[in-house]
């Protein structure tokens, strides 16, 4: 039975952001954890109608003033190497299962319909990115599929600036709800997502099959 295209895309994006590729080359302890217990992720959501201008202003109050001048652009194909660099540098400092990812995987994600990447440039340096997608065919539920900031600009508010750009994008698309997920052991990312107004609503455990793609 052929896997539905939308599920296949989600699997590829998940594998990219968990960086579990190829599966056979994972560290032995992580491989055993996936096979015996799986990896647990906390599911969070935020209703778009709660993202008011007042809400955004309140969120931005926590941002380093220098970060407020960050320039946000939609990533083009020529930007993919920059996204790759940001991803690999960002994940080295995160409490996530990690392996560096390759350009071909990123290119395939970039080419999927309805996925979009934004890049944040601070003082001439590409310092962060955010990947957005939709959970449903009707495009009423927006997904923050991944967000990365290089160590130099972490905890200064750049993730917040990228998130507000994502909110604006999804509001333009008239989505009604945003969702994301965070690895349960990544307390820093979980705290950041909650600071943006997201609320926990479920947990999901991913197994080996969720990371393996045959083509």
Backbone bond lengths (Angstrom), bond angles and torsions (degrees), N, CA, C in turn:
res aa  C-N    CA-C-N  psi(-1)  N-CA   C-N-CA  omega(-1)  CA-C   N-CA-C  phi
1 X - - - 1.473 - - 1.530 109.47 -
2 X 1.310 116.35 129.60 1.457 121.41 -178.66 1.519 110.82 -74.07
3 X 1.323 116.10 135.06 1.451 121.07 179.61 1.524 110.16 -72.57
4 X 1.361 117.66 132.65 1.466 119.90 179.04 1.524 110.86 -54.38
5 X 1.348 116.35 142.89 1.460 120.74 -175.57 1.517 112.46 -58.84
6 X 1.346 117.52 -39.77 1.455 119.61 -177.08 1.520 110.88 -66.54
7 X 1.359 117.80 -36.55 1.455 121.21 177.89 1.521 110.70 -71.44
8 X 1.330 116.61 -37.11 1.455 121.06 178.48 1.527 109.94 -62.77
9 X 1.334 115.96 -42.19 1.461 120.29 178.67 1.521 110.80 -63.29
10 X 1.335 117.33 -44.60 1.459 120.86 179.61 1.514 110.72 -60.46
11 X 1.324 116.23 -39.80 1.459 119.97 -179.89 1.524 110.28 -64.26
12 X 1.311 117.40 -42.65 1.458 120.10 -179.67 1.533 110.70 -65.61
13 X 1.321 117.39 -42.65 1.462 120.48 178.10 1.519 110.44 -64.07
14 X 1.327 117.05 -41.67 1.461 120.81 179.46 1.517 110.30 -61.80
15 X 1.313 116.50 -44.40 1.455 119.82 -178.90 1.529 110.36 -64.01
16 X 1.316 114.92 -38.05 1.458 119.55 179.26 1.521 110.99 -61.66
17 X 1.327 117.24 -48.60 1.454 119.64 -174.36 1.510 114.23 -81.71
18 X 1.330 117.40 -17.84 1.457 118.61 170.80 1.518 109.60 -90.40
19 X 1.342 115.27 -10.94 1.462 121.85 176.97 1.514 112.48 56.04
20 X 1.325 117.35 35.69 1.462 120.87 179.90 1.521 109.28 -96.31
21 X 1.337 115.79 71.33 1.441 118.44 -178.88 1.521 110.19 -148.95
22 X 1.329 120.23 139.61 1.451 122.07 -14.94 1.525 110.97 -74.34
23 X 1.308 117.93 154.23 1.462 122.23 -174.49 1.517 111.57 -57.90
24 X 1.336 117.06 -37.98 1.459 121.30 -176.00 1.524 113.11 -65.84
25 X 1.345 117.76 -15.53 1.454 120.68 -177.11 1.524 113.43 -103.57
26 X 1.335 117.26 8.43 1.454 119.58 177.98 1.517 110.65 -68.22
27 X 1.326 115.43 155.95 1.450 118.89 174.09 1.528 109.46 -59.56
28 X 1.312 115.77 145.53 1.466 120.31 -174.12 1.517 112.73 -58.68
29 X 1.359 117.87 -41.31 1.457 119.75 -177.93 1.519 111.86 -65.57
30 X 1.344 117.50 -36.74 1.455 120.68 179.03 1.521 110.31 -71.35
31 X 1.326 116.82 -39.29 1.459 120.64 177.16 1.517 110.77 -59.24
32 X 1.315 117.17 -44.14 1.463 121.48 179.86 1.519 111.19 -64.49
33 X 1.347 115.50 -38.51 1.463 119.31 178.97 1.522 110.95 -63.41
34 X 1.328 116.65 -44.24 1.463 120.20 179.66 1.525 110.63 -62.64
35 X 1.322 116.69 -42.74 1.461 120.51 -175.91 1.519 112.15 -72.32
36 X 1.328 117.54 -34.56 1.463 119.70 -175.95 1.526 113.75 -93.06
37 X 1.333 116.23 -36.63 1.456 119.35 -174.60 1.531 113.61 -122.73
38 X 1.323 116.69 -25.15 1.445 119.91 -171.76 1.521 110.14 81.40
39 X 1.312 117.18 177.65 1.466 122.64 177.34 1.525 108.31 -113.67
40 X 1.315 115.80 125.10 1.465 120.56 -174.91 1.523 110.84 -93.50
41 X 1.326 114.69 130.58 1.466 121.65 178.20 1.526 109.83 -121.63
42 X 1.336 114.72 139.00 1.456 121.35 178.17 1.522 108.73 -87.71
43 X 1.323 116.44 128.50 1.454 122.79 179.58 1.529 109.55 -92.99
44 X 1.323 116.15 133.40 1.466 120.77 -179.56 1.519 110.43 -131.73
45 X 1.334 116.09 154.88 1.457 119.97 -179.42 1.527 110.72 -145.91
46 X 1.318 114.90 159.32 1.459 122.46 178.84 1.521 108.48 -146.96
47 X 1.331 116.58 126.06 1.464 120.45 177.48 1.523 109.42 -74.72
48 X 1.319 116.41 132.40 1.461 120.85 -175.68 1.525 111.76 -62.88
49 X 1.321 117.57 -30.83 1.466 119.14 -178.31 1.529 112.92 -66.97
50 X 1.336 116.54 -9.25 1.458 120.08 176.89 1.528 111.98 -89.68
51 X 1.335 116.11 -7.80 1.464 120.17 -178.75 1.521 108.63 -90.53
52 X 1.300 116.05 76.54 1.465 122.22 -179.80 1.530 109.40 -89.37
53 X 1.335 117.93 163.54 1.471 119.90 175.47 1.528 112.03 -55.68
54 X 1.335 116.30 -37.26 1.465 120.59 178.87 1.526 110.55 -65.54
55 X 1.332 116.09 -39.03 1.458 121.50 178.58 1.528 110.07 -63.33
56 X 1.327 116.91 -44.41 1.464 120.90 -179.86 1.525 110.95 -64.90
57 X 1.336 117.29 -41.61 1.471 120.39 178.94 1.531 110.50 -61.10
58 X 1.312 116.11 -39.31 1.464 120.55 179.69 1.525 110.83 -65.44
59 X 1.321 115.81 -40.99 1.463 120.62 178.83 1.532 110.40 -64.90
60 X 1.330 116.72 -42.22 1.461 121.15 -176.75 1.534 112.77 -68.75
61 X 1.324 117.88 -18.11 1.456 120.54 178.93 1.524 111.62 -61.68
62 X 1.325 116.32 -22.91 1.459 121.29 -178.01 1.529 112.46 -88.47
63 X 1.333 116.45 -2.65 1.457 120.86 -174.58 1.519 111.38 -86.83
64 X 1.326 116.79 136.96 1.454 122.08 173.39 1.529 109.19 -56.32
65 X 1.321 117.74 132.10 1.468 121.37 -174.94 1.525 112.58 -56.60
66 X 1.315 117.81 -34.53 1.465 120.21 179.45 1.527 111.57 -64.90
67 X 1.327 116.30 -31.57 1.461 121.20 -178.03 1.525 111.02 -72.65
68 X 1.336 116.78 -25.56 1.463 119.91 -178.91 1.525 111.95 -61.74
69 X 1.326 117.23 -20.40 1.461 120.90 -179.91 1.527 112.46 -89.59
70 X 1.323 117.15 5.18 1.469 120.52 179.99 1.525 110.03 -58.91
71 X 1.318 115.13 140.18 1.461 120.99 178.56 1.532 108.82 -100.09
72 X 1.323 115.67 124.57 1.464 120.97 -177.14 1.527 109.20 -105.36
73 X 1.321 116.05 132.32 1.472 120.37 177.41 1.523 109.86 -135.01
74 X 1.330 114.78 157.13 1.462 120.28 173.41 1.519 108.25 -76.41
75 X 1.305 116.83 131.26 1.462 120.40 -177.84 1.522 110.80 -70.36
76 X 1.318 115.21 135.81 1.457 122.10 173.25 1.519 108.43 -102.63
77 X 1.323 116.52 176.27 1.459 120.03 178.06 1.532 110.44 -59.03
78 X 1.318 116.10 -36.58 1.462 120.42 -179.31 1.522 112.15 -66.72
79 X 1.337 117.73 -17.41 1.463 121.81 -179.19 1.526 113.13 -87.99
80 X 1.311 118.16 -5.80 1.468 119.88 -172.11 1.525 112.85 -62.67
81 X 1.316 117.67 -36.48 1.467 119.25 178.18 1.524 110.60 -64.44
82 X 1.322 116.46 -33.70 1.457 120.14 177.13 1.526 110.22 -68.28
83 X 1.335 116.93 -42.15 1.461 121.04 177.31 1.524 110.04 -61.31
84 X 1.324 116.19 -41.78 1.457 121.82 179.20 1.530 110.53 -59.33
85 X 1.322 115.86 -45.15 1.457 120.94 179.49 1.526 111.02 -62.53
86 X 1.332 116.60 -45.37 1.465 120.75 -179.65 1.519 110.11 -61.44
87 X 1.337 115.89 -46.23 1.462 120.33 -179.06 1.523 111.40 -57.00
88 X 1.318 116.64 -51.14 1.462 120.16 -175.31 1.525 112.59 -66.68
89 X 1.316 117.24 -35.47 1.467 119.99 177.85 1.524 111.10 -74.11
90 X 1.335 116.89 -38.23 1.460 120.44 -178.29 1.519 111.46 -66.45
91 X 1.330 116.50 -44.49 1.469 119.49 -173.76 1.521 113.21 -73.68
92 X 1.323 118.02 -17.11 1.454 119.89 177.48 1.523 111.85 -65.07
93 X 1.328 117.24 -24.24 1.462 121.09 -178.48 1.522 112.45 -104.34
94 X 1.322 118.02 4.83 1.462 120.25 -177.99 1.518 110.77 -101.27
95 X 1.315 115.13 157.07 1.464 120.42 178.36 1.520 108.98 -90.79
96 X 1.319 115.36 64.87 1.457 122.50 -177.64 1.529 108.90 -129.45
97 X 1.345 117.26 153.58 1.469 118.60 168.99 1.520 107.70 -59.57
98 X 1.321 117.77 129.28 1.467 118.35 -170.66 1.518 113.60 -138.98
99 X 1.329 114.84 136.46 1.453 123.47 161.09 1.528 106.35 -143.25
100 X 1.324 118.16 143.66 1.472 118.70 175.45 1.526 109.80 -57.67
101 X 1.326 116.77 144.81 1.459 119.96 -178.01 1.526 110.01 -105.45
102 X 1.319 115.52 168.72 1.457 119.69 -174.10 1.527 111.30 -109.91
103 X 1.319 114.80 161.50 1.455 121.93 -175.32 1.528 112.16 -64.03
104 X 1.335 118.43 -39.40 1.462 121.35 -177.09 1.518 111.68 -62.26
105 X 1.338 117.74 -39.31 1.465 120.64 178.07 1.519 110.72 -63.77
106 X 1.327 116.02 -43.04 1.460 120.04 179.01 1.520 110.92 -65.03
107 X 1.319 117.41 -39.84 1.462 121.07 -179.79 1.519 111.31 -61.51
108 X 1.336 117.49 -41.26 1.461 120.91 179.86 1.524 111.09 -64.52
109 X 1.331 116.37 -39.58 1.464 119.66 177.40 1.526 110.14 -65.52
110 X 1.316 117.20 -42.59 1.464 122.24 179.54 1.525 110.96 -58.93
111 X 1.321 117.30 -35.15 1.456 121.99 -175.47 1.526 113.70 -82.08
112 X 1.333 117.91 -8.79 1.461 119.25 178.23 1.527 110.09 -67.18
113 X 1.329 117.45 139.25 1.464 119.90 174.21 1.531 109.90 -62.74
114 X 1.302 116.65 142.97 1.461 124.52 173.68 1.522 114.94 78.66
115 X 1.325 118.95 -5.54 1.463 118.69 171.75 1.524 108.61 -89.95
116 X 1.320 115.42 144.33 1.463 120.35 179.69 1.518 108.77 -144.39
117 X 1.305 116.75 142.98 1.455 122.56 177.95 1.526 109.36 -118.62
118 X 1.322 115.65 138.57 1.452 121.87 171.37 1.524 108.47 -114.14
119 X 1.326 116.38 142.40 1.459 122.43 178.21 1.522 109.31 -117.97
120 X 1.335 116.26 137.83 1.455 121.80 176.49 1.522 109.48 -104.53
121 X 1.321 116.31 126.39 1.455 121.98 178.60 1.526 108.60 -112.35
122 X 1.329 116.01 126.02 1.462 121.11 -179.94 1.526 109.03 -120.23
123 X 1.323 116.80 116.55 1.463 122.08 179.88 1.530 112.43 51.95
124 X 1.324 115.79 43.20 1.455 120.36 176.37 1.513 115.65 85.45
125 X 1.331 117.64 1.36 1.468 121.74 -179.46 1.518 110.61 -113.64
126 X 1.334 117.02 126.56 1.459 120.07 172.87 1.521 107.58 -71.57
127 X 1.323 115.45 111.30 1.463 119.97 -167.49 1.518 114.68 -114.71
128 X 1.334 118.41 -15.26 1.465 119.81 -178.27 1.511 111.09 -161.91
129 X 1.308 115.83 160.18 1.464 121.16 176.30 1.516 109.54 -146.88
130 X 1.323 115.01 161.65 1.456 121.79 174.84 1.519 108.16 -141.09
131 X 1.322 116.47 136.96 1.466 122.68 -179.84 1.519 108.79 -110.76
132 X 1.329 116.47 128.18 1.459 122.13 -177.56 1.521 110.64 -118.78
133 X 1.323 114.88 149.74 1.458 120.97 -179.34 1.530 107.93 -153.23
134 X 1.320 116.32 -177.26 1.461 121.84 176.93 1.519 109.26 -123.53
135 X 1.331 115.66 142.25 1.464 119.71 -178.36 1.519 112.33 -82.52
136 X 1.323 117.43 -28.97 1.453 121.73 -171.85 1.528 111.40 -124.70
137 X 1.319 115.91 160.13 1.463 120.89 179.66 1.524 112.04 -65.07
138 X 1.327 116.51 -28.83 1.460 120.19 -179.00 1.526 112.44 -77.93
139 X 1.335 116.69 -9.66 1.471 123.17 178.86 1.533 112.02 59.70
140 X 1.319 115.62 42.96 1.450 120.58 175.99 1.519 112.60 -101.97
141 X 1.317 116.63 -12.48 1.461 121.18 179.03 1.525 108.85 -121.77
142 X 1.318 115.58 114.14 1.457 120.68 -179.84 1.514 111.15 -88.86
143 X 1.322 115.87 146.28 1.461 121.58 -178.80 1.523 110.10 -120.25
144 X 1.318 116.24 126.95 1.460 120.12 166.58 1.522 104.98 -88.07
145 X 1.325 115.44 97.73 1.458 120.95 -171.69 1.512 112.80 -79.95
146 X 1.316 117.64 -22.85 1.453 120.26 179.06 1.517 111.15 -173.71
147 X 1.327 115.28 148.27 1.453 121.20 178.72 1.519 107.68 -146.84
148 X 1.335 116.65 132.32 1.454 119.77 179.51 1.521 111.69 -140.13
149 X 1.321 116.51 141.99 1.464 122.94 178.04 1.524 107.80 -134.36
150 X 1.328 117.66 133.48 1.456 119.83 -179.47 1.531 109.58 -65.98
151 X 1.340 117.15 152.01 1.473 120.84 -173.86 1.527 115.36 -50.55
152 X 1.312 116.99 -38.72 1.466 121.08 -177.16 1.526 112.92 -56.72
153 X 1.344 116.58 -31.56 1.466 120.37 -175.85 1.526 113.19 -111.86
154 X 1.301 117.55 11.20 1.456 119.95 178.08 1.530 111.00 -73.00
155 X 1.330 115.32 147.39 1.471 123.71 178.72 1.528 112.62 62.99
156 X 1.316 116.67 27.78 1.462 121.18 176.08 1.525 111.76 -119.40
157 X 1.327 116.19 -1.10 1.459 119.10 176.14 1.511 115.12 106.12
158 X 1.346 117.76 1.72 1.461 118.41 -178.29 1.523 111.29 -67.31
159 X 1.316 116.75 -36.92 1.470 119.74 175.93 1.520 111.39 -61.05
160 X 1.326 116.33 -35.25 1.466 121.09 177.90 1.523 111.12 -66.53
161 X 1.330 116.59 -42.68 1.461 120.68 178.50 1.536 110.56 -62.59
162 X 1.316 116.54 -42.98 1.471 120.23 177.54 1.530 110.60 -63.97
163 X 1.315 116.50 -38.68 1.467 120.21 -179.65 1.520 111.77 -66.13
164 X 1.334 116.92 -39.62 1.466 119.00 178.85 1.529 110.48 -66.68
165 X 1.323 117.06 -33.31 1.467 119.43 175.26 1.525 109.87 -66.50
166 X 1.311 116.37 -38.42 1.464 120.36 177.07 1.525 110.32 -63.52
167 X 1.321 116.88 -42.40 1.459 119.98 178.68 1.522 110.95 -59.40
168 X 1.325 116.33 -44.78 1.468 119.87 179.50 1.527 110.71 -60.52
169 X 1.319 115.66 -41.94 1.465 120.20 179.84 1.528 110.55 -61.66
170 X 1.322 116.86 -47.49 1.455 120.21 -177.86 1.528 112.05 -68.48
171 X 1.325 117.04 -33.82 1.457 119.04 176.15 1.526 110.88 -65.21
172 X 1.327 116.64 -37.82 1.470 120.60 175.90 1.523 111.23 -62.53
173 X 1.334 116.39 -32.00 1.466 121.98 179.69 1.527 111.94 -86.38
174 X 1.336 116.30 -1.11 1.466 123.18 175.92 1.531 112.64 62.11
175 X 1.318 116.70 38.75 1.456 119.08 172.85 1.528 108.39 -76.06
176 X 1.324 116.45 160.10 1.463 120.03 -177.84 1.518 113.03 -108.08
177 X 1.334 115.72 -15.36 1.467 118.35 -177.36 1.533 110.42 -154.06
178 X 1.332 115.48 146.86 1.459 121.62 175.71 1.522 109.49 -112.62
179 X 1.314 116.02 146.42 1.455 120.87 178.37 1.525 110.27 -136.26
180 X 1.316 115.39 155.04 1.458 121.99 172.23 1.520 107.85 -157.84
181 X 1.324 116.64 173.56 1.454 120.39 177.74 1.520 109.32 -141.73
182 X 1.337 115.46 150.82 1.458 121.32 -176.59 1.523 108.94 -135.14
183 X 1.333 116.71 135.22 1.454 122.13 175.56 1.524 108.77 -57.38
184 X 1.342 117.32 131.78 1.458 121.33 -170.53 1.529 114.04 -58.51
185 X 1.331 118.01 -27.21 1.466 120.41 -179.14 1.524 113.58 -87.19
186 X 1.320 116.59 -5.16 1.463 119.41 -179.70 1.529 109.23 -91.18
187 X 1.323 115.09 79.78 1.462 120.84 -174.20 1.533 112.13 -67.03
188 X 1.332 116.60 -32.70 1.467 119.18 -179.22 1.530 110.46 -65.71
189 X 1.341 116.38 -47.68 1.466 119.67 179.52 1.524 111.06 -65.20
190 X 1.331 116.36 -38.50 1.468 119.70 179.38 1.524 110.21 -62.35
191 X 1.326 116.47 -43.74 1.463 119.90 178.75 1.520 111.65 -63.68
192 X 1.334 116.44 -38.82 1.461 120.30 178.97 1.525 111.03 -63.78
193 X 1.331 117.19 -47.66 1.466 120.90 -179.18 1.530 110.77 -60.97
194 X 1.316 116.48 -40.72 1.464 119.28 178.98 1.522 111.45 -66.97
195 X 1.338 116.56 -31.99 1.462 119.53 179.04 1.521 111.54 -66.52
196 X 1.328 116.89 -19.17 1.463 121.79 177.21 1.527 112.52 -86.75
197 X 1.316 116.40 0.31 1.455 120.02 177.59 1.517 115.23 103.10
198 X 1.323 117.94 -3.41 1.461 120.96 179.24 1.529 110.31 -70.37
199 X 1.342 115.32 144.90 1.456 122.06 179.61 1.534 110.08 -119.84
200 X 1.319 115.98 142.62 1.465 120.08 176.18 1.527 109.92 -68.79
201 X 1.340 116.05 139.75 1.459 118.54 175.03 1.527 113.08 -135.14
202 X 1.335 117.47 -11.34 1.461 119.18 -178.96 1.523 109.44 -169.89
203 X 1.316 116.23 171.26 1.464 121.77 169.07 1.521 107.67 -128.16
204 X 1.318 115.83 152.46 1.459 120.23 178.92 1.514 109.42 -138.46
205 X 1.327 115.57 134.89 1.452 120.94 179.55 1.521 109.59 -105.69
206 X 1.328 115.51 123.42 1.453 120.86 179.26 1.526 110.11 -97.65
207 X 1.307 115.90 139.88 1.456 122.23 -179.12 1.524 110.31 -110.14
208 X 1.308 115.05 -178.86 1.466 121.29 -179.18 1.520 112.33 -52.16
209 X 1.334 117.73 -42.08 1.461 121.29 -176.64 1.524 112.89 -64.07
210 X 1.330 116.77 -21.71 1.460 119.74 -179.71 1.523 113.01 -76.32
211 X 1.322 117.06 -8.63 1.456 120.07 -176.50 1.513 113.91 -116.10
212 X 1.321 117.59 -9.84 1.453 120.76 -176.78 1.519 110.28 -96.86
213 X 1.321 115.82 128.02 1.461 122.24 177.43 1.523 107.69 -122.15
214 X 1.311 115.56 128.68 1.461 119.73 -175.88 1.520 113.36 -83.65
215 X 1.329 117.36 -18.76 1.463 119.07 -177.90 1.516 110.48 -148.87
